Amino acid sequence: MRQSIEVVIPVHDPARPVARGIASVNEQRSALAARGVDLQVTVVLHNLPADSLTQPGFPSGLAGVTYLAHTDGVASPAGPRNYALGRSSATYLSFLDSDDYLEPGSLLSWWQVAEKHAAAAVIAPLRTPSGSILPSPRIRPSKPRVLHPLRDGLAYRSVPYGLLRRESLLALGFGYTEGILTGEDIEPTLRLWFRSGAICYPYGAPAYRQTDDSGPARVTSSIRPLRQEFAWLEHLLDTDWLRQASTPERRAIAHKVLRVHGIGALLRRADAPDSPGQAPLWDAEESLYWRGVAGRVLAFAGGSIPSISRRDAELIGAAGTAGELRQLRALVAKYRGSGRQGALLTPRLQDSLSRDSTLRHYVSERLRAAAGVFTAPPGAPG
């Protein structure tokens, strides 16, 4: 029985370079066909008018390319992705953002790894707009064939770019979180990494290529009130499978949430220019919400996160008492000037070499570089 791969491209703006993404997939059709794998491209026109296909950005008459319309009135790719997933009959799915593209040979390389290890998912090498391969997740320098959710830091990859076995998604009840503007992929991706089956990384394979071509209107680029920005986190903390997860699993996820998403949100607000006439970047209400949500994440972790660094722990706690933007900026300045000890050591010195600590990560990062964990062929221009 022949296998198949379906690449799903949701698009909400006809100005996006959709044709480039389609071409990057179609160019791989013959190589896959030679291995008995059919290739389908599904472009989901999300909240677009009926005449959108007449615009030059949507190539017509291409074999294996299907256009679907999906209208839900929500500025989130969750709806069109779930719609395509629900209609699919493919062996594997791969989700591609409309401003990104796949490097030559990527799908075949990922498919070979998936078949070799009966993988539920293959995590794509991710080439950033700068041209470098993102050193994430925190894979062990030994380059394991099948990744471990904790030992290989899978919580640090929040988006399921790569190749996903459809039957594994269905068994998991996988679906992007609808009704929120950002972070719709975080909870289902964590569930995929932690609960689905074998997860692999295709060492040395061509990459998924991110770009800066989305323009200033991208949903994730603007600063919204924390309550809106962290709607995905409220959902995550109420998820049954995570409530029942082990303490090490919950601590690993909580650490990543606070360190990457939480502190990232604080730094963005401290760095952003004041915007007269718009909602404040930071005030007493934001500080109160931050204190509450940070406390909930800590409780979710069992009351403590031993691996968190001193400077991270200090900023997370102090931001909940900073009622004005100038106070937050002062805290961020202190955070950035904390020196190596603050960045590398934990509040309890004996925890500084725990699995998720910054010190342990820096040591492993050098070993990963020496082992070539994140090497990939040179990226072709888009």
Secondary structure, DSSP 4 states (H G I P E B T S, - for coil): --EEEEEEEEES-TTS-HHHHHHHHHTTHHHHHTTTEEEEEEEEEES--GGGGGSTTS--S-TTEEEEEE--S-SSTHHHHHHHHHH---SEEEE--TT-EEPTTHHHHHHHHHHHTT-SEEEPPEE-TTSPBP--S---TT--SS--TTTTTGGG--S--EEEEHHHHHHHT--PPPS-SS-TTHHHHHHHHHHSS-EE--TT---EE--STT-TT-GGGS---HHHHTHHHHHHHT-HHHHTS-HHHHHHHHHHIIIIIIHHHHHHHHHSPP-TTS--SS-HHHHHHHHHHHHHHHHHTTS--TT--HHHHHHHHHHTT--SHHHHHHHHHHHHTSHHHHHH--SSGGGTTSTT-HHHHHHHHHHHHHHTTT--PPPPP-
